[in-house]
Amino acid sequence: MVTDKKIISLTVKVGLVLFAVCILAPISLMVLFRHAVPLQTLRLLFSAGPTSSVMWEEEKMDSANKGELLCECDMSSLRSDVCELKGDVRVILSNVTIIALLHPSVSVRRRSWRMKPHARKNDGHTLANVTEVLVSVTPSSPYAPGCTAESAAPAVVFSVGGYAGNMFHDFTDVLIPLFITASRFRSDAHLLVSDAPPWWLDKYRPLLRGLSRHAVIDMDRQSAEVLCYPHVVVGLSFHKEMSIDTAKTLGGHYSMAGFAHLARRSYGLERDTAIRLLHGSDNIESPRRPRLLIISRKTTRAFTNMGAVAQAAAMLGYEVIVGEAEQHSDLPAFARLVNSCDVLVGVHGAGLTNLVFLPPGAVVVQVVPLGGLEAMARDDFGEPAGDMGLSYVQYRIAVGESTLAELYPRDHRVLRDLALRSEYLVGQNVTLDVARFSGALSRALELLHH
């Protein structure tokens, strides 16, 4: 019994000691680091994690409180990492290094990390073609690289690497994330780009000019410069495929409809409203027929009976145009062609990205080949079409409309195993059942009446 009392007494004493340690330890740390690092900085540093938002903040503790340096990184997205640095930030182009200089009076050990500023961070094939950026937060020093050029404007650093030249990826991975990231700067941000072929910059220069009034800085071809900014964003924010989640934007002010408006304005496109038809009579705008553009593909997922499809559309009352969106085509000219049309038809693929140039109220008809691609097709073009103020019709082909049915018997694994996506995306063309597809074209006409 006595032994039990001693054990209880000892347990109580140990508990009191542990309680005192829990109370005093944080206070001791506060006193120990009070003059070295602000308490706010410690709290933020301790909360940092590899898959969460990471923030370092340091305020100059002088009497005038003349400024602050902030470094905030969001690593939580599955598609992109984004870091923002404010204060004295220097971009060294020769070795693609970005240095944020802390005030000399602050004693904080140097922190640095590497990142690839591209919105497809878990795609190893893409990242192999993306230049890595070294970001460093370090105390100011007389040995810090001097500025060859200074600007009061902010800067956005990003890469075009990966699938550059594929129009869908150009927009989904680069241009739309760039719009999301840079719009808040109201065309005043310097765009610092790496891994951009000259033809890519030429192709999208009108849109890049719409995003920034400053000339694009090609980091690969101006490597002798040290550029200094008060605010640098490294990486691009990604929301969803080929579109924008307005709820995630600053104040909810930026949308996919806004991006499409910028694209039309950048390429000098005049039409901001598709044709509107009255039931049983001519349309409101003019006596012309609604224009339908069929996007032609040459290599794969091509229409094998294009003539029959065009004839069926003409019989329904369309003025039919067939166009091919080539990889390095004259984009301004093709954008004008798309903008002149009211309905866009195409098999699932990069050519449908041209829907950004359609006038609001137009209709997109996406032909989905075999392969269980319905959800991906809707994510890539269906939802974005709605976000841009366009109507959408999705046409899923039957087995008999795929050229794979000519190569394999009906019970073959290729026609049943939806995991063989490469076969579906690369190895098949489409022979549309004209009578069946006419239903989708009629549905597009109905949408133009509303």
Salt bridges, closest charged atoms under 4 A:
ASP81 OD1 - LYS121 NZ 2.64
GLU84 OE2 - ARG184 NH2 2.55
GLU84 OE1 - HIS231 NE2 2.74
ASP88 OD2 - ARG90 NH2 3.03
GLU132 OE1 - ARG114 NH1 3.55
ASP173 OD1 - ARG79 NH2 3.06
ASP173 OD1 - ARG120 NH2 2.88
ASP173 OD2 - HIS169 ND1 2.97
ASP188 OD1 - ARG213 NH1 2.93
ASP188 OD1 - HIS214 NE2 2.95
ASP202 OD1 - ARG205 NH2 3.04
ASP218 OD2 - ARG221 NH1 2.59
GLU241 OE2 - ARG79 NH1 2.83
ASP272 OD1 - ARG264 NE 2.94
GLU319 OE2 - ARG291 NE 3.33
GLU324 OE1 - LYS298 NZ 3.81
ASP342 OD1 - ARG271 NH2 2.78
ASP342 OD2 - ARG288 NH1 3.08
GLU374 OE2 - ARG396 NE 2.13
ASP380 OD2 - HIS348 NE2 3.82
ASP387 OD2 - LYS240 NZ 3.19
GLU401 OE1 - ARG436 NH1 2.55
ASP417 OD2 - ARG413 NH2 2.98
GLU446 OE1 - ARG443 NH1 3.18
